[in-house]
């Protein structure tokens, strides 16, 4: 196999691999949005307060307990809704 053909194959594989990684990145944001949507459904209207966004981002990074605490401590979010919302985050 010629070197130029081999290099082209490697570059094609690398491009596909990086493209695949780029396509999965928005899914992480979608998880935070799902978490926020669960809370907004309970609050019935309006944009989620900043503590909701912060708590959902905590849940996305693996801090489920911190997410639940952040949502319930802020007021207005029941424990059941917080658990459901934080489960949607990771």
ZALO-42867 format. One line per 3 residues: for each residue x, y, z of N, C-alpha, C, O. Coordinates in steps of 0.2 Angstrom, whole numbers, always signed. Each point is the difference from the previous one (the first is absolute). Layout:
! ZALO-42867
X Y Z X Y Z X Y Z X Y Z | ...
This chain:
! ZALO-42867
+4 -6 +0 -4 +6 +0 +4 +6 +0 +5 +0 +4 | -6 +5 -8 +4 +6 -1 -1 +4 +7 -5 +0 +3 | +10 +4 -2 +0 +4 +6 -6 +5 +0 -3 +2 +5
+2 +1 -11 -5 +6 -1 -7 -3 +1 -4 +3 +3 | +3 -9 -5 -6 -4 +1 -2 -1 +7 -5 +1 +3 | +11 -3 +1 -1 -2 +7 -1 +6 +4 -4 +0 +4
+7 +6 -6 -1 +6 +4 -7 +3 -1 -3 +2 +4 | +1 -3 -11 -7 +2 -1 -5 -4 +4 -5 +3 +2 | +6 -9 -2 -5 -4 +4 +0 +1 +8 -5 +1 +3
+11 +1 -1 +1 +2 +8 -4 +7 +1 -3 +0 +5 | +4 +4 -10 -3 +7 +1 -7 -1 -1 -4 +4 +4 | +1 -8 -8 -7 -1 -1 -3 -3 +7 -5 +2 +2
+9 -7 +0 -3 -3 +7 +0 +5 +5 -4 +0 +4 | +9 +4 -3 +1 +5 +5 -6 +5 -1 -3 +2 +5 | +2 +0 -11 -6 +5 -1 -6 -3 +2 -4 +4 +3
+3 -10 -5 -7 -3 +2 +0 -1 +8 -5 +1 +3 | +10 -2 +0 +0 -1 +7 -1 +7 +4 -4 +0 +4 | +7 +5 -7 -1 +6 +3 -7 +3 -1 -3 +3 +4
+1 -4 -10 -7 +2 -2 -5 -4 +4 -5 +3 +2 | +6 -9 +0 -4 -4 +4 -1 +3 +7 -5 +1 +3 | +11 +1 +0 +1 +3 +6 -4 +7 +0 -3 +2 +5
+4 +2 -10 -3 +6 +0 -8 +0 -1 -4 +4 +3 | +2 -10 -6 -8 -1 +0 -3 -2 +7 -5 +1 +1 | +9 -4 +3 -2 -2 +6 +0 +6 +6 -3 -1 +5
+7 +6 -7 +0 +5 +5 -6 +3 +2 -2 +2 +6 | -3 +0 -11 -6 +3 +2 -5 -4 +4 -4 +3 +4 | +5 -9 -4 -4 -5 +4 +1 +2 +8 -5 -1 +4
+11 +3 -2 +1 +2 +7 -4 +6 +2 -3 +0 +5 | +3 +5 -10 -4 +6 +2 -7 -2 +0 -4 +2 +4 | +2 -7 -8 -7 -2 -1 -3 -3 +7 -5 +1 +2
+10 -4 +1 -2 -3 +7 -1 +5 +5 -5 -1 +4 | +9 +7 -4 -1 +5 +5 -7 +3 -2 -4 +2 +5 | +3 -1 -11 -7 +3 -2 -6 -5 +2 -5 +3 +2
+6 -9 -3 -5 -5 +3 -1 +1 +7 -6 +0 +2 | +11 +1 +2 -1 +1 +7 -3 +6 +2 -5 +0 +4 | +6 +6 -8 -3 +6 +1 -7 +0 -2 -4 +2 +4
+2 -6 -9 -7 -1 -3 -4 -3 +6 -6 +2 +0 | +9 -7 +3 -4 -4 +5 -2 +5 +6 -6 +0 +2 | +11 +5 +0 -2 +4 +5 -5 +6 -2 -4 +2 +3
+5 +0 -10 -4 +5 -2 -7 -2 -1 -5 +4 +1 | +4 -11 -2 -7 -3 +0 -3 +1 +6 -6 +2 +1 | +9 -3 +5 -3 +0 +6 -1 +8 +2 -5 +1 +3
+10 +3 -4 -1 +7 +1 -5 +4 -4 -2 +5 +1 | +0 -9 -7 -5 +3 -4 +1 +7 -3 -4 +4 +2 | +9 -4 -6 +1 +6 -4 +6 +4 +2 +3 -1 +6
-1 +5 -10 +6 +4 +1 +6 -3 -1 +0 -7 +0 | +5 +10 +0 +7 -3 -1 +2 -2 +7 -1 +3 +5 | +5 -8 -5 +3 -3 +6 +4 +5 +4 +4 +3 -4
-4 -3 +10 +4 +5 +4 +8 -3 -1 +1 -6 -2 | +3 +10 +3 +7 -2 +0 +2 -6 +4 +5 -4 -2 | -8 +4 +8 +2 -6 +4 -2 -7 -3 +3 -5 +1
-8 +5 -5 -2 -6 -4 +5 -2 -5 +2 -6 +0 | +1 +11 -4 +5 -1 -5 +6 -3 +4 +3 -5 -3 | -1 +8 +8 +6 -2 +4 -1 -7 +2 +5 -4 +0
-10 +3 +3 -1 -7 +3 +0 -5 -5 +2 -6 +0 | -5 +7 -6 -1 -4 -6 +7 -2 -3 +2 -5 -1 | +2 +11 +1 +7 -1 -2 +4 -5 +5 +5 -3 -2
-6 +4 +8 +3 -4 +5 -2 -7 -1 +4 -5 +1 | -10 +4 -2 -3 -7 -2 +4 -3 -6 +1 -6 +0 | +0 +10 -5 +3 -2 -6 +7 -3 +1 +2 -4 -3
+1 +8 +8 +7 -2 +1 +1 -6 +5 +5 -1 +2 | -11 -2 +0 +1 -6 +4 -2 +1 +7 +0 -4 +4 | -2 +10 -2 -2 +2 +7 -8 -1 +1 -3 +6 +1
+1 -12 -2 -8 -1 +1 -2 +3 +7 -5 +4 +0 | +8 -5 +5 -2 +2 +7 +0 +8 +0 -4 +3 +3 | +9 -1 -6 +1 +8 +0 -5 +3 -4 -2 +6 +2
+0 -9 -7 -5 +2 -5 -7 +1 +4 -3 +5 +0 | +1 -11 +3 -6 +0 +4 +0 +5 +6 -5 +3 +0 | +10 -3 +3 +1 +5 +6 -1 +7 -3 -3 +4 +3
+7 -2 -9 -1 +6 -3 -7 +2 -2 -2 +6 +1 | -1 -11 -3 -7 +2 -3 -5 +1 +6 -4 +4 +0 | +4 -8 +5 -4 +0 +6 +1 +6 +4 -4 +3 +3
+10 -2 -2 +3 +6 +4 -3 +7 -2 -1 +4 +3 | +1 -4 -10 -2 +6 -3 -7 +2 +1 -2 +6 -1 | -2 -11 +3 -7 +2 +1 -5 -1 -6 +2 +1 -6
-8 -4 +7 -4 -1 -5 +0 -6 -4 -4 -2 -4 | +10 -2 +5 +0 -6 -4 +0 -6 +5 +3 +0 +5 | -8 -5 -6 -1 -5 +5 +6 -5 -1 +3 +0 -5
-2 -4 +10 +5 -5 +0 -1 -5 -6 +5 -2 -3 | -11 +0 +2 -2 -5 -6 +2 +3 -6 +3 -3 -5 | -4 +9 +4 +1 +4 -7 +8 +0 +0 +3 -1 -6
+0 +3 +11 +7 +1 +0 +4 -7 -2 +5 +0 -4 | -7 -5 +7 +3 -7 -1 -1 -1 -8 +4 -3 -3 | -10 +4 +1 -2 -1 -7 +4 +4 -5 +3 -2 -5
-2 +8 +7 +4 +5 -4 +7 -2 +0 +3 +0 -6 | +0 -1 +11 +7 -2 +1 +2 -6 -3 +5 -1 -3 | -10 -4 +2 +1 -6 -3 +0 +1 -8 +3 -4 -3
-6 +9 +1 +0 +2 -7 +7 +3 -2 +2 +1 -6 | +2 +2 +11 +6 +4 -2 +6 -4 -2 +3 +2 -5 | -2 -8 +8 +7 -3 -2 -1 -3 -7 +5 -3 -2
